[in-house]
Amino acid sequence: MFNSRIRKAALATVLAGAFAGGAFAAGVPANARVTAKDVRLDATLGRAATADEVKAWNIDVRPDFQGLPPGQGSVATGTKVWEAKCAACHGDFADSNSVFPPIVGAYQATKEDIKTGRVAKLRDINDGATTIEKLSTLSTLFDYIHRAMPWNAPDSLSWDETYALVAYLMNLANVVPSNFVLTRDNVQQVQDMLPNRNGMIWNHGMWPGKEIGNGGIPDTHNTECMKNCAPTPKITSFIPEYALNNNGNLADQYRQWGPIRGMVTESKAEQEKQAKEKAAAASNPNAKVVALLKDKACLACHSLGDNKLVGPGYKEIAGKYGGKNDMVGELATRIIKGGSGTWGSIPMPPQTLSEADAKMIAQWIVDGAKQ
């Protein structure tokens, strides 16, 4: 109670100061009696957010499907989108390959799973579970696919494509039939059939207002103390030097607006190395291509040598096409459109780069993939 009185008094002081400041700014005499009605705000103190700015922040899809725009997608359409943009990393039937674990795998929802909303298989803690078996909210699937997929071009899927992909995955898991069309109007019906929809733990304070669990009671019950208070602690964190390069540069991975924008997590040695590479790339055409490969994340799947990662190394590719200048155009087309069969069963997804950049990479390969 004492703390509440202090806060109210402080708030009244701040408001009084604000009114007084506004009065002087508006030309009101210092000895005049100022009320809230007299205060005119300076227009330079802010503005309404634009529709585009609000849209840039309001990108989540909530469990009650707020944030999910109108749209539709059939299982048939989802099959085509999956084969074109998803199968390269997740397998033809979301059954995994050498890149990522299964999303659906061999799991088929049983009538009992759909009826109870609990996947019976999950009772065995020693038995691995796929993503769909553990999924409790369909909105999570919508949100993640649309926000982060495909891996090489996140946020490039339309909402209709996202609807179609969710429908496709639900069909693979035996939740909806093969002729199903998912829409904004029937998405709640699919949520009500989700095999593990009742598998979320509610017995904690993160879901206030819920009737189950502890009803949203906080996990801690501390009370404020106004006597012998310790100095306000300074909360900070750091990344040790040896771990700086472990996950790339976070400053390049976070969005460029909002309070959290990512810190530079490259060591000084790495920053100096990259600066030298950029300087060399300005005068060395081979270094320029290598820098482009790094920028476009090509090296996540292809090494610069002849060892295979997901796909063949560039030295191995150069061994096949070296000196064949007539292949530059075809190689550039393959780089942009993707393809499969030449180097194994794992297809390469389409790449988002210009025709000029693709031809530069192709010419570099034909010339021997020199560094």
C-alpha positions as CSV (number, residue, x, y, z in Angstrom):
1,M,0.0,0.0,0.0
2,F,2.8,2.3,1.0
3,N,4.5,1.5,-2.3
4,S,1.3,2.3,-4.2
5,R,1.0,5.8,-2.6
6,I,4.6,6.6,-3.6
7,R,3.9,5.6,-7.2
8,K,0.7,7.7,-7.3
9,A,2.5,10.7,-5.9
10,A,5.3,10.3,-8.4
11,L,2.9,10.0,-11.2
12,A,1.1,13.2,-10.1
13,T,4.4,15.0,-10.1
14,V,5.3,13.8,-13.6
15,L,1.9,14.8,-14.9
16,A,2.1,18.2,-13.3
17,G,5.5,18.7,-14.9
18,A,4.2,17.6,-18.2
19,F,1.2,20.0,-18.0
20,A,3.4,22.9,-16.9
21,G,5.9,22.2,-19.7
22,G,3.1,22.1,-22.3
23,A,1.7,25.3,-20.9
24,F,5.0,27.2,-21.3
25,A,5.5,25.7,-24.8
26,A,2.0,27.0,-25.7
27,G,2.8,30.5,-24.4
28,V,0.7,30.3,-21.2
29,P,2.0,32.7,-18.4
30,A,4.0,31.0,-15.6
31,N,1.6,32.1,-12.9
32,A,-1.5,30.9,-14.8
33,R,-3.6,28.0,-13.5
34,V,-3.1,25.2,-15.9
35,T,-5.5,22.3,-16.5
36,A,-5.4,19.4,-18.8
37,K,-7.8,21.1,-21.1
38,D,-5.4,24.0,-21.6
39,V,-2.5,21.8,-22.6
40,R,-1.6,21.5,-26.3
41,L,0.9,18.8,-27.2
42,D,3.8,19.5,-29.4
43,A,3.3,17.6,-32.7
44,T,7.0,16.8,-32.9
45,L,6.7,14.5,-29.8
46,G,5.5,11.6,-31.9
47,R,3.1,10.4,-34.6
48,A,0.8,7.6,-35.3
49,A,2.4,4.4,-36.7
50,T,1.8,3.8,-40.3
51,A,-0.1,0.8,-41.6
52,D,3.2,-0.7,-42.9
53,E,4.9,-0.2,-39.6
54,V,2.1,-1.9,-37.7
55,K,2.1,-4.7,-40.3
56,A,5.8,-5.2,-39.9
57,W,5.3,-5.9,-36.1
58,N,2.0,-7.7,-36.2
59,I,3.3,-10.9,-37.8
60,D,2.3,-13.6,-35.3
61,V,-0.5,-16.2,-35.6
62,R,-2.0,-16.9,-32.1
63,P,-3.5,-20.1,-30.8
64,D,-7.0,-18.6,-31.3
65,F,-5.9,-17.8,-34.9
66,Q,-5.9,-14.1,-34.4
67,G,-3.4,-12.8,-36.9
68,L,-4.2,-15.5,-39.5
69,P,-5.5,-13.8,-42.6
70,P,-8.1,-15.2,-45.0
71,G,-6.9,-17.8,-47.4
72,Q,-7.2,-21.3,-48.6
73,G,-5.0,-24.2,-49.7
74,S,-5.8,-27.7,-50.8
75,V,-3.8,-30.9,-50.1
76,A,-3.2,-31.2,-53.9
77,T,-1.7,-27.7,-54.0
78,G,0.3,-28.3,-50.9
79,T,1.8,-31.4,-52.5
80,K,3.2,-29.3,-55.4
81,V,4.5,-26.6,-53.2
82,W,6.1,-29.1,-50.9
83,E,7.9,-30.9,-53.8
84,A,9.1,-27.6,-55.2
85,K,10.2,-25.8,-52.0
86,C,10.3,-28.2,-49.0
87,A,11.3,-31.7,-50.1
88,A,14.9,-30.9,-50.6
89,C,15.4,-30.5,-46.8
90,H,12.5,-32.5,-45.3
91,G,12.0,-35.4,-47.7
92,D,9.3,-36.1,-50.2
93,F,6.8,-37.1,-47.6
94,A,8.1,-35.1,-44.6
95,D,9.9,-38.3,-43.6
96,S,13.3,-36.6,-43.3
97,N,16.5,-37.2,-45.2
98,S,20.1,-36.6,-44.4
99,V,19.5,-32.9,-43.6
100,F,16.6,-32.7,-41.0
101,P,14.6,-35.0,-38.8
102,P,11.1,-36.1,-39.8
103,I,8.1,-33.7,-39.4
104,V,5.5,-36.5,-40.0
105,G,7.5,-39.6,-40.7
106,A,5.6,-42.8,-40.3
107,Y,3.1,-41.4,-37.8
108,Q,-0.5,-41.9,-38.7
109,A,-3.1,-40.3,-36.3
110,T,-5.4,-43.0,-34.9
111,K,-9.1,-42.4,-34.2
112,E,-8.3,-42.6,-30.5
113,D,-5.6,-39.9,-30.8
114,I,-8.0,-37.6,-32.6
115,K,-10.8,-38.3,-30.1
116,T,-8.7,-37.7,-27.0
117,G,-6.3,-35.1,-28.3
118,R,-3.5,-37.0,-26.7
119,V,-1.0,-39.1,-28.8
120,A,-0.9,-42.5,-27.1
121,K,2.6,-43.1,-28.4
122,L,4.0,-40.2,-26.4
123,R,3.4,-42.2,-23.2
124,D,6.6,-44.1,-24.0
125,I,9.3,-41.6,-23.1
126,N,11.9,-43.9,-24.8
127,D,10.2,-43.7,-28.2
128,G,11.1,-40.7,-30.4
129,A,8.3,-38.5,-31.6
130,T,8.0,-36.4,-34.7
131,T,7.0,-32.8,-34.9
132,I,3.4,-33.4,-35.8
133,E,3.0,-35.9,-32.9
134,K,4.1,-33.2,-30.4
135,L,2.2,-30.3,-32.0
136,S,-0.5,-28.8,-29.7
137,T,-1.5,-25.7,-31.6
138,L,-2.0,-25.6,-35.3
139,S,-1.2,-21.9,-35.2
140,T,2.4,-22.8,-34.4
141,L,2.7,-24.6,-37.7
142,F,1.2,-21.7,-39.6
143,D,3.4,-19.2,-37.9
144,Y,6.6,-21.0,-38.3
145,I,6.2,-22.1,-41.9
146,H,5.1,-18.6,-43.1
147,R,7.7,-16.8,-41.0
148,A,10.8,-19.0,-41.5
149,M,10.4,-21.3,-44.4
150,P,11.8,-22.2,-46.9
151,W,15.2,-22.2,-45.3
152,N,16.9,-20.5,-48.2
153,A,14.2,-17.9,-48.7
154,P,12.3,-17.3,-45.4
155,D,9.1,-15.2,-45.5
156,S,8.7,-15.8,-49.2
157,L,5.6,-18.0,-49.1
158,S,2.2,-16.6,-49.7
159,W,-0.6,-17.2,-47.2
160,D,-2.4,-19.5,-49.7
161,E,0.8,-21.5,-50.0
162,T,1.1,-21.7,-46.3
163,Y,-2.5,-22.9,-46.0
164,A,-1.8,-25.6,-48.6
165,L,1.4,-26.8,-46.8
166,V,-0.4,-27.1,-43.5
167,A,-3.2,-29.1,-45.3
168,Y,-0.6,-31.3,-46.9
169,L,1.1,-32.1,-43.6
170,M,-2.2,-32.8,-41.9
171,N,-3.1,-35.2,-44.7
172,L,0.2,-37.0,-44.4
173,A,-0.5,-37.5,-40.7
174,N,-4.0,-38.9,-41.5
175,V,-5.9,-36.0,-39.9
176,V,-7.6,-34.7,-43.0
177,P,-8.5,-36.5,-46.3
178,S,-6.6,-36.1,-49.5
179,N,-9.4,-33.9,-51.1
180,F,-9.4,-31.5,-48.1
181,V,-9.2,-27.7,-48.6
182,L,-8.0,-25.7,-45.6
183,T,-9.5,-22.2,-45.1
184,R,-9.8,-19.5,-42.5
185,D,-13.3,-20.7,-41.8
186,N,-12.5,-24.4,-41.1
187,V,-9.1,-24.1,-39.5
188,Q,-10.6,-24.3,-36.0
189,Q,-12.1,-27.7,-37.0
190,V,-8.7,-29.0,-37.9
191,Q,-7.3,-27.7,-34.6
192,D,-10.1,-29.6,-32.8
193,M,-8.8,-32.8,-34.5
194,L,-5.1,-32.2,-33.9
195,P,-3.8,-35.5,-32.3
196,N,-1.9,-33.8,-29.5
197,R,-4.0,-30.7,-28.9
198,N,-4.5,-31.6,-25.2
199,G,-0.9,-32.4,-24.7
200,M,0.2,-29.0,-23.6
201,I,0.9,-28.5,-19.8
202,W,-1.3,-25.7,-18.4
203,N,-0.4,-26.0,-14.7
204,H,1.8,-22.9,-14.5
205,G,1.4,-19.1,-14.4
206,M,1.8,-18.4,-18.1
207,W,-1.8,-18.8,-19.0
208,P,-3.9,-16.5,-16.8
209,G,-7.6,-16.9,-16.8
210,K,-7.5,-20.6,-17.7
211,E,-9.9,-22.9,-15.8
212,I,-7.5,-25.8,-15.7
213,G,-4.2,-26.0,-13.9
214,N,-3.5,-23.3,-11.3
215,G,-5.6,-20.7,-13.0
216,G,-2.7,-18.5,-14.0
217,I,-1.2,-18.1,-10.5
218,P,2.3,-16.8,-10.8
219,D,5.2,-19.1,-10.2
220,T,6.6,-16.8,-7.6
221,H,4.9,-14.9,-4.8
222,N,7.5,-12.4,-3.6
223,T,6.4,-9.1,-2.2
224,E,8.1,-5.8,-2.6
225,C,10.2,-4.6,0.4
226,M,10.7,-0.9,1.0
227,K,13.2,-1.3,3.9
228,N,17.0,-1.7,3.7
229,C,16.7,-2.2,-0.1
230,A,19.9,-3.4,-1.8
231,P,21.3,-1.3,-4.7
232,T,19.5,-2.0,-8.0
233,P,21.5,-4.8,-9.7
234,K,22.9,-4.3,-13.1
235,I,21.8,-7.2,-15.4
236,T,24.2,-7.9,-18.2
237,S,25.6,-10.8,-20.2
238,F,28.4,-11.5,-22.5
239,I,29.7,-14.2,-24.9
240,P,33.2,-15.5,-24.2
241,E,35.8,-15.1,-26.9
242,Y,36.0,-18.8,-27.7
243,A,32.3,-19.0,-28.4
244,L,31.9,-15.9,-30.5
245,N,31.9,-17.6,-33.9
246,N,29.9,-20.7,-33.0
247,N,26.5,-19.5,-34.4
248,G,27.5,-16.9,-37.0
249,N,27.0,-13.2,-36.5
250,L,23.7,-12.6,-34.6
251,A,23.6,-9.0,-35.9
252,D,23.1,-10.4,-39.4
253,Q,20.3,-12.8,-38.3
254,Y,18.0,-10.5,-36.3
255,R,15.5,-8.1,-37.9
256,Q,16.7,-4.6,-38.2
257,W,13.9,-3.0,-36.1
258,G,12.7,-3.3,-32.5
259,P,14.5,-3.4,-29.2
260,I,16.5,-6.6,-29.9
261,R,18.6,-6.4,-33.1
262,G,21.3,-8.9,-32.3
263,M,24.9,-8.2,-31.2
264,V,28.0,-8.7,-33.2
265,T,29.1,-12.2,-32.3
266,E,32.1,-12.5,-34.5
267,S,35.5,-12.4,-32.9
268,K,37.9,-9.6,-33.7
269,A,40.0,-12.1,-35.6
270,E,37.0,-13.1,-37.7
271,Q,36.0,-9.5,-38.4
272,E,39.6,-8.7,-39.5
273,K,39.6,-11.8,-41.7
274,Q,36.3,-10.8,-43.3
275,A,37.6,-7.3,-43.9
276,K,40.6,-8.7,-45.7
277,E,38.4,-11.0,-47.8
278,K,36.2,-8.1,-48.8
279,A,39.2,-6.0,-49.7
280,A,40.6,-8.9,-51.8
281,A,37.2,-9.5,-53.4
282,A,37.3,-6.0,-54.8
283,S,40.3,-6.8,-56.9
284,N,40.3,-10.6,-57.2
285,P,37.4,-12.1,-59.2
286,N,37.8,-15.5,-57.5
287,A,37.5,-13.9,-54.0
288,K,34.5,-12.0,-55.2
289,V,32.7,-15.2,-56.0
290,V,33.7,-16.9,-52.7
291,A,32.3,-13.8,-50.9
292,L,29.0,-14.2,-52.9
293,L,28.8,-17.9,-52.0
294,K,29.1,-17.0,-48.4
295,D,26.5,-14.2,-48.6
296,K,24.0,-16.5,-50.3
297,A,24.6,-19.3,-47.8
298,C,25.7,-21.7,-50.6
299,L,28.5,-22.9,-48.4
300,A,26.0,-24.4,-46.0
301,C,25.5,-27.2,-48.5
302,H,28.6,-27.1,-50.7
303,S,32.2,-27.0,-49.5
304,L,34.9,-25.1,-51.5
305,G,36.9,-28.3,-51.7
306,D,36.0,-31.7,-53.1
307,N,34.4,-33.1,-49.9
308,K,30.6,-33.5,-49.9
309,L,28.3,-31.8,-47.4
310,V,24.7,-31.9,-48.4
311,G,25.7,-31.5,-52.0
312,P,29.1,-31.9,-53.8
313,G,32.0,-29.6,-53.2
314,Y,32.8,-27.0,-55.8
315,K,36.1,-28.6,-56.6
316,E,34.3,-31.8,-57.5
317,I,31.8,-29.9,-59.6
318,A,34.6,-28.0,-61.4
319,G,36.2,-31.4,-62.1
320,K,33.1,-32.3,-64.1
321,Y,32.5,-29.1,-65.9
322,G,36.0,-27.5,-65.9
323,G,36.9,-25.9,-69.3
324,K,33.3,-26.4,-70.7
325,N,32.4,-22.8,-71.4
326,D,29.3,-23.9,-73.3
327,M,27.9,-25.1,-70.0
328,V,27.9,-21.7,-68.3
329,G,24.4,-20.8,-69.3
330,E,23.0,-24.2,-68.3
331,L,24.8,-24.2,-65.0
332,A,23.5,-20.7,-64.2
333,T,19.9,-21.9,-64.9
334,R,20.4,-24.9,-62.6
335,I,21.7,-22.6,-59.9
336,I,18.6,-20.3,-60.1
337,K,15.9,-23.0,-60.6
338,G,17.5,-25.9,-58.6
339,G,17.3,-29.5,-59.7
340,S,18.1,-33.1,-58.8
341,G,19.5,-36.3,-60.2
342,T,23.0,-35.1,-61.3
343,W,24.7,-35.4,-57.9
344,G,22.4,-37.8,-56.0
345,S,18.9,-38.0,-54.7
346,I,18.8,-34.9,-52.6
347,P,17.5,-32.0,-54.8
348,M,18.9,-28.5,-54.7
349,P,16.1,-25.9,-54.1
350,P,15.8,-22.8,-56.2
351,Q,18.1,-20.0,-55.3
352,T,17.2,-16.3,-54.9
353,L,20.0,-14.5,-56.8
354,S,20.3,-12.5,-60.0
355,E,21.1,-14.0,-63.4
356,A,24.3,-12.1,-63.5
357,D,25.4,-13.5,-60.1
358,A,24.5,-17.0,-61.2
359,K,26.5,-16.7,-64.4
360,M,29.5,-15.4,-62.4
361,I,29.4,-18.5,-60.2
362,A,28.9,-20.8,-63.2
363,Q,31.9,-19.2,-65.0
364,W,34.0,-19.5,-61.8
365,I,33.1,-23.3,-61.7
366,V,34.0,-23.8,-65.4
367,D,37.3,-21.9,-64.8
368,G,38.2,-24.4,-62.0
369,A,36.6,-23.0,-58.8
370,K,39.9,-21.3,-57.8
371,Q,40.1,-19.4,-54.5
